[in-house]
Amino acid sequence: MITNFAAQLRNKLKNQTLVNKLKVLNFVGISMAMVIIFVLWSLMYSWHTRQELADDLAEKSQLLAANIAPMIAFQDREEAQALLGTFRGTKNLRRVVVFQQKENIPFVQLVLDLTALTPSQLVPLVREVNSTRVQFIKNGFLAFSPVILDKERIGTVIFESDLGSVKKSLSLFLLFGSMALIAGIILSAAILKRLQSIVISPIVNISEMAEKVAASKEFHLRVEIDGQDEIARLGQHFNQMLDEIELRDKRLNQELCQSRESEKELDKLARTDMLTGLPNRFAFMSDLSDALKKSLAEESFLALMFIDLDDFKQVNDTQGHHNGDKVLQITARRILSVLRDSDTLYRLGGDEFALIVKSAKGGRHIAQINKRITAAVCQPIGLDLGAGDVAGDVQIGLSIGIAYCPYHADNEDELLRKADCAMYEAKSAGKNSFRVYHKDMEEDV
């Protein structure tokens, strides 16, 4: 039974907070302890009250046996009956019977309760009486004392009493005891609750701080420590753990920032042409895909321009690669100088460039951009020899091919192919010009 109760209590408390668990356990523990003490106290009180009544009855039976001996000897029943009458006011007394030795009928008797045992029921018990003794019976007890005269037993005195006063006394005891028990449990629970809050509050503070830190990731928070007991040491260890986590977090953040900076730098290097500083082919393919998706989603006009420098190979062959690089750098700067912030220029490799014009306003707008680019690039470029002597000026022309999204294509592969086709058409037309893609170019190819 106790095992089952403990198992049920454990299951009910499994998901409760520590404070609630301690409240319940303290209440149950105090209640059980006080109930056990009360039960034991009640049993002791009941036994003591019964024993006290039995001792009193035995004493009265001895007193009667000592005084009634002459009356039995002289067969003075009237005087004996009068003597029995003196016990009429005795509490809980049912019957007083005096038997003569070896007779089955009472010499005298005093009957106060008709439920008392009859003389015939008492006769078998009388034969075994050699000294004063008390025998408990159902709902009462009997006190026997032998009547002795000149060291000879001449009769037996029997007192029969019920447990009325014992029961009444025990009932009052249980009533007031139960009230005191309940009051004691409530008072003890209140005192323990207060004491418990003093002891448990540091643990609750640590628990709440742990939850707050876990939720907010604010590792700079600390638990307030008061005292040097086990809970205080737990708080110290918790704060030390937070110190280590905070330090590790700072290091990780520093490493993460460094890693992000490195990633940005690597990404920039991966997407940048080292010679001109322009985005490279890798960046171009990625940006073109995103620009096409945005253009189609917003139903805006996008132009892709393929730009190829005319006769650049001749500059490289006659003036050297360092002058060729200079031409590429100056050309890139000149084109950038006439573009909007929303337009992006890329170097695809060699003497090839690409320009993405977002939110283009139509063919006339694109034609104006081409004119500005051509005018800026065709200005003479001064070249140097290796020793620093001026080699002369060179002029660069541009062949530009243009394709529109969504008019010509709505995917990057088709748009690239058609812009490239238009660029070769411009070169075939005499260079230093631009062409917008049209389907006749496919037939010419």
Legacy VTK file of the C-alpha trace (Angstrom):
# vtk DataFile Version 3.0
C-alpha trace
ASCII
DATASET POLYDATA
POINTS 445 float
0.000 0.000 0.000
2.772 2.417 0.967
4.707 1.418 -2.165
1.692 2.102 -4.395
1.094 5.446 -2.708
4.745 6.408 -3.204
4.592 5.387 -6.884
1.414 7.402 -7.491
2.876 10.418 -5.701
6.073 10.169 -7.763
4.091 10.074 -11.032
2.016 13.106 -10.051
5.082 15.110 -9.047
7.178 14.112 -12.054
6.356 17.210 -14.130
5.962 19.654 -11.237
8.435 22.387 -10.341
10.908 21.838 -7.525
9.044 24.328 -5.318
5.728 22.519 -5.794
7.373 19.142 -5.241
8.832 20.285 -1.937
5.513 21.818 -0.894
3.650 18.581 -1.543
6.342 16.377 0.000
6.589 18.567 3.093
2.818 18.621 3.479
2.524 14.862 3.006
5.471 14.172 5.304
4.216 16.460 8.065
0.673 15.144 7.746
1.744 11.499 7.882
4.092 12.105 10.806
1.484 14.019 12.797
-1.246 11.482 11.989
0.993 8.615 13.115
1.874 10.486 16.313
-1.800 11.290 16.883
-2.838 7.657 16.353
-0.147 6.390 18.723
-1.055 9.044 21.260
-4.743 8.116 20.959
-3.952 4.432 21.491
-1.829 5.243 24.518
-4.533 7.538 25.894
-7.195 4.862 25.358
-5.043 2.209 27.023
-4.163 4.495 29.918
-7.808 5.492 30.489
-8.983 1.886 30.418
-6.162 0.802 32.684
-6.924 3.603 35.112
-10.595 2.587 35.223
-9.645 -1.078 35.646
-7.272 -0.258 38.511
-9.978 1.813 40.197
-12.487 -1.014 39.819
-9.996 -3.555 41.181
-9.343 -1.314 44.165
-13.087 -1.047 44.854
-13.507 -4.809 44.588
-10.694 -5.306 47.117
-12.266 -2.757 49.442
-15.679 -4.454 49.219
-14.156 -7.913 49.711
-12.416 -6.769 52.888
-15.568 -5.203 54.367
-18.153 -7.802 53.374
-16.331 -10.833 54.838
-18.009 -10.623 58.315
-21.426 -10.204 56.717
-20.966 -13.374 54.674
-19.754 -15.192 57.753
-22.867 -14.141 59.716
-25.161 -14.372 56.673
-26.211 -10.743 57.125
-27.635 -10.095 53.668
-29.415 -6.912 54.648
-26.242 -5.253 55.868
-24.354 -6.602 52.863
-26.964 -5.172 50.470
-26.687 -1.807 52.185
-22.916 -1.943 51.743
-23.337 -2.626 48.007
-25.632 0.391 47.773
-22.743 2.668 48.607
-21.311 1.915 45.135
-24.455 3.020 43.300
-22.892 6.322 42.178
-19.800 4.696 40.666
-19.360 5.686 37.013
-19.869 3.029 34.326
-20.816 0.411 36.969
-23.223 -2.212 35.641
-23.393 -4.797 38.386
-21.847 -5.784 41.706
-22.241 -9.444 42.701
-21.068 -11.267 45.807
-20.932 -15.057 45.674
-20.466 -17.375 48.646
-17.907 -20.070 48.237
-19.223 -23.107 46.327
-22.637 -21.545 45.672
-24.030 -20.751 42.212
-26.440 -18.046 43.311
-25.416 -14.544 44.488
-25.234 -13.822 48.193
-26.131 -10.205 47.382
-25.992 -8.153 44.188
-26.471 -4.619 42.889
-27.777 -4.385 39.314
-27.478 -0.990 37.631
-27.636 -2.094 33.971
-29.900 -4.826 32.649
-27.394 -5.573 29.870
-24.882 -6.763 32.443
-23.835 -10.399 32.621
-26.177 -12.704 34.526
-25.043 -14.625 37.622
-25.140 -17.867 35.662
-22.650 -16.368 33.193
-20.396 -15.264 36.034
-20.362 -18.573 37.959
-17.764 -20.299 35.709
-15.448 -17.330 36.156
-15.732 -17.287 39.948
-14.153 -20.717 40.415
-10.811 -19.530 39.058
-10.496 -16.459 41.297
-7.626 -16.807 43.758
-6.506 -13.173 43.817
-7.668 -9.787 42.671
-7.607 -9.532 38.921
-9.271 -7.686 36.046
-10.646 -9.383 32.947
-11.658 -7.455 29.839
-14.874 -8.474 28.130
-16.831 -7.122 25.193
-17.631 -3.438 25.801
-16.372 -3.591 29.383
-14.390 -5.507 31.980
-14.755 -7.480 35.229
-12.862 -7.025 38.486
-12.628 -10.112 40.742
-11.508 -10.161 44.388
-11.678 -13.168 46.730
-13.338 -12.670 50.146
-10.889 -13.955 52.766
-11.649 -14.565 56.435
-9.029 -16.091 58.705
-6.978 -16.977 55.634
-9.865 -18.938 54.195
-11.712 -17.980 51.052
-15.417 -17.685 51.846
-16.666 -15.865 48.748
-15.949 -13.742 45.684
-16.715 -10.115 44.826
-17.307 -9.228 41.170
-17.543 -5.702 39.751
-18.709 -5.344 36.132
-18.185 -2.015 34.383
-18.740 -0.744 30.834
-16.477 1.585 28.829
-18.877 4.519 28.641
-16.602 7.044 30.303
-13.615 5.708 28.390
-15.438 6.063 25.090
-16.699 9.521 25.961
-13.280 10.629 27.090
-11.689 9.108 23.990
-14.276 10.764 21.718
-13.546 14.165 23.211
-9.855 13.470 22.946
-10.201 12.484 19.279
-12.379 15.523 18.531
-10.087 18.099 20.070
-7.034 16.137 19.016
-8.211 16.119 15.376
-8.809 19.854 15.500
-5.371 20.359 16.993
-3.914 17.993 14.378
-5.439 19.956 11.488
-4.347 23.254 13.003
-0.872 21.835 13.576
-0.602 20.599 9.990
-1.712 23.971 8.602
0.598 25.903 10.921
3.526 23.580 10.211
2.901 23.811 6.467
2.864 27.613 6.661
6.080 27.696 8.689
7.762 25.173 6.401
6.628 27.123 3.340
8.296 30.221 4.713
11.463 28.362 5.663
11.424 26.548 2.342
11.205 29.822 0.407
14.312 31.038 2.231
16.238 27.874 1.378
14.863 27.275 -2.120
14.877 30.859 -3.429
18.596 30.702 -4.409
17.923 27.524 -6.422
14.895 29.159 -8.050
17.037 32.202 -8.881
19.662 29.989 -10.524
16.961 28.135 -12.478
15.306 31.367 -13.649
18.668 32.828 -14.622
19.520 29.669 -16.592
16.200 29.904 -18.469
16.746 33.609 -19.162
20.277 33.042 -20.447
19.142 30.105 -22.589
16.324 32.174 -24.119
18.143 35.498 -24.609
21.750 34.279 -25.084
22.829 37.128 -22.773
25.914 35.436 -21.355
26.963 38.559 -19.448
24.229 37.957 -16.845
25.230 36.545 -13.456
23.555 34.969 -10.422
23.736 36.848 -7.124
25.529 34.720 -4.513
24.833 34.931 -0.785
26.576 32.576 1.631
29.006 29.688 1.342
26.696 26.666 1.352
26.190 24.099 -1.417
23.682 26.299 -3.251
26.087 29.252 -3.137
28.836 27.039 -4.565
26.415 25.914 -7.272
25.805 29.588 -8.117
29.562 30.210 -8.240
30.073 27.292 -10.622
27.157 28.536 -12.739
28.736 32.004 -12.967
32.104 30.456 -13.831
30.424 28.498 -16.594
28.861 31.729 -17.907
32.308 33.379 -17.798
33.728 30.604 -19.949
30.753 30.669 -22.320
30.967 34.453 -22.652
34.703 34.278 -23.376
34.208 31.463 -25.860
31.307 33.356 -27.453
33.475 36.446 -27.916
36.207 34.354 -29.482
33.731 32.623 -31.761
32.226 35.975 -32.781
35.682 37.323 -33.553
36.532 34.226 -35.554
33.156 34.396 -37.281
33.669 38.053 -38.191
37.128 37.260 -39.501
35.722 34.303 -41.408
32.965 36.453 -42.909
35.465 39.113 -43.890
37.617 36.430 -45.466
34.595 34.997 -47.265
33.649 38.452 -48.516
37.199 39.029 -49.695
37.337 35.634 -51.380
33.931 36.197 -52.938
35.067 39.586 -54.145
38.236 38.079 -55.581
36.238 35.285 -57.201
33.858 37.816 -58.800
36.378 40.531 -59.729
38.656 40.921 -62.736
42.098 41.691 -61.319
43.204 43.880 -64.222
40.264 46.268 -64.537
38.577 45.857 -61.158
35.303 45.077 -62.956
33.064 42.120 -62.084
34.228 39.051 -64.035
32.461 36.379 -66.101
31.448 34.395 -62.988
29.762 37.466 -61.494
28.197 38.265 -64.871
26.487 34.871 -65.215
25.127 35.038 -61.672
23.937 38.651 -61.969
22.374 38.093 -65.383
20.241 35.235 -64.063
19.016 37.360 -61.144
18.415 40.406 -63.361
16.337 38.371 -65.830
14.167 36.930 -63.045
13.567 40.392 -61.609
12.839 41.869 -65.040
10.267 39.176 -65.823
8.685 39.457 -62.380
8.406 43.255 -62.590
7.616 43.213 -66.335
10.429 45.722 -66.903
12.731 46.170 -69.919
16.316 44.817 -69.750
19.094 45.207 -72.318
22.199 43.040 -72.630
25.114 44.602 -74.536
28.121 42.593 -75.710
31.134 44.899 -76.257
34.231 43.817 -78.153
37.277 46.058 -78.748
38.175 46.387 -82.440
41.735 45.465 -83.505
42.880 45.009 -79.907
45.124 42.103 -80.919
47.141 44.481 -83.076
47.765 46.746 -80.057
48.998 43.779 -78.045
51.237 42.552 -80.844
52.791 45.920 -81.733
52.811 47.796 -78.427
53.262 44.967 -75.940
50.997 43.364 -73.394
51.598 46.024 -70.771
50.198 48.636 -73.158
47.370 46.268 -74.017
46.533 46.019 -70.327
46.634 49.819 -70.093
44.164 50.092 -72.973
41.782 47.665 -71.243
41.976 49.575 -67.965
41.402 52.984 -69.565
38.579 51.633 -71.724
36.843 50.171 -68.653
37.121 53.489 -66.782
35.788 55.475 -69.740
32.768 53.210 -70.189
31.980 53.349 -66.461
32.109 57.148 -66.528
29.053 57.390 -68.817
26.873 54.722 -67.137
24.121 55.012 -64.545
24.587 53.548 -61.078
22.024 50.865 -61.926
23.965 49.717 -65.018
26.716 47.128 -64.504
29.790 46.616 -66.691
31.655 43.271 -66.722
34.909 42.084 -68.270
34.312 38.627 -69.689
37.927 38.028 -70.688
40.438 39.270 -73.268
38.937 42.307 -75.002
35.307 41.302 -74.364
33.003 43.258 -72.067
29.315 42.959 -71.228
26.867 45.559 -69.972
23.538 44.860 -68.243
21.162 47.806 -68.496
18.303 47.353 -66.014
14.950 49.092 -66.403
15.889 50.292 -69.870
13.508 52.885 -71.302
13.476 51.586 -74.867
15.591 51.467 -78.010
16.231 55.213 -78.105
17.590 55.094 -74.557
19.930 52.210 -75.476
21.086 54.059 -78.592
22.009 57.072 -76.454
24.012 54.839 -74.114
25.873 53.373 -77.113
26.699 56.829 -78.422
28.037 57.946 -75.030
30.149 54.800 -74.705
31.539 55.116 -78.241
32.308 58.803 -77.786
34.121 58.171 -74.509
36.162 55.191 -75.714
37.241 56.549 -79.119
39.364 59.292 -77.535
43.116 58.694 -78.123
44.991 56.684 -75.513
48.649 57.503 -74.887
50.900 54.425 -74.751
54.344 54.060 -73.147
57.374 52.032 -74.095
59.128 49.992 -71.456
61.738 52.722 -70.836
59.043 55.338 -70.322
59.240 56.895 -73.809
55.915 57.753 -75.381
55.061 55.311 -78.143
52.228 57.434 -79.466
48.478 57.538 -79.225
46.101 54.773 -80.179
42.370 54.904 -80.836
40.109 51.997 -80.019
36.802 51.235 -81.657
33.971 49.129 -80.241
31.636 46.579 -81.795
28.487 46.271 -79.702
25.703 43.691 -79.949
22.403 44.249 -78.159
19.552 41.900 -77.173
16.445 42.739 -75.131
14.523 40.849 -72.484
11.763 39.861 -72.840
11.476 41.006 -76.479
14.278 38.791 -77.852
14.573 36.146 -75.106
13.445 35.420 -71.554
16.355 33.189 -70.491
20.067 33.832 -70.185
21.282 31.293 -72.764
19.113 32.678 -75.558
19.786 36.276 -74.593
23.559 35.656 -74.532
23.498 33.930 -77.882
21.484 36.672 -79.551
23.568 39.506 -78.083
26.711 37.709 -79.270
25.161 37.242 -82.707
24.374 40.972 -82.889
27.947 41.837 -81.842
29.434 39.787 -84.690
26.971 41.465 -87.038
28.385 44.842 -85.911
31.949 43.666 -86.591
30.924 42.402 -90.024
29.349 45.769 -90.773
32.690 47.566 -90.510
33.413 47.716 -86.773
33.068 50.665 -84.353
29.289 50.358 -84.455
26.412 48.672 -82.657
23.645 46.371 -83.786
20.390 45.275 -82.163
19.523 41.645 -82.678
16.899 40.690 -85.249
15.961 37.315 -86.632
17.519 37.991 -90.043
20.914 37.690 -88.367
20.174 34.017 -87.734
19.528 33.503 -91.456
22.793 35.227 -92.373
24.672 32.899 -90.055
LINES 1 446
445 0 1 2 3 4 5 6 7 8 9 10 11 12 13 14 15 16 17 18 19 20 21 22 23 24 25 26 27 28 29 30 31 32 33 34 35 36 37 38 39 40 41 42 43 44 45 46 47 48 49 50 51 52 53 54 55 56 57 58 59 60 61 62 63 64 65 66 67 68 69 70 71 72 73 74 75 76 77 78 79 80 81 82 83 84 85 86 87 88 89 90 91 92 93 94 95 96 97 98 99 100 101 102 103 104 105 106 107 108 109 110 111 112 113 114 115 116 117 118 119 120 121 122 123 124 125 126 127 128 129 130 131 132 133 134 135 136 137 138 139 140 141 142 143 144 145 146 147 148 149 150 151 152 153 154 155 156 157 158 159 160 161 162 163 164 165 166 167 168 169 170 171 172 173 174 175 176 177 178 179 180 181 182 183 184 185 186 187 188 189 190 191 192 193 194 195 196 197 198 199 200 201 202 203 204 205 206 207 208 209 210 211 212 213 214 215 216 217 218 219 220 221 222 223 224 225 226 227 228 229 230 231 232 233 234 235 236 237 238 239 240 241 242 243 244 245 246 247 248 249 250 251 252 253 254 255 256 257 258 259 260 261 262 263 264 265 266 267 268 269 270 271 272 273 274 275 276 277 278 279 280 281 282 283 284 285 286 287 288 289 290 291 292 293 294 295 296 297 298 299 300 301 302 303 304 305 306 307 308 309 310 311 312 313 314 315 316 317 318 319 320 321 322 323 324 325 326 327 328 329 330 331 332 333 334 335 336 337 338 339 340 341 342 343 344 345 346 347 348 349 350 351 352 353 354 355 356 357 358 359 360 361 362 363 364 365 366 367 368 369 370 371 372 373 374 375 376 377 378 379 380 381 382 383 384 385 386 387 388 389 390 391 392 393 394 395 396 397 398 399 400 401 402 403 404 405 406 407 408 409 410 411 412 413 414 415 416 417 418 419 420 421 422 423 424 425 426 427 428 429 430 431 432 433 434 435 436 437 438 439 440 441 442 443 444
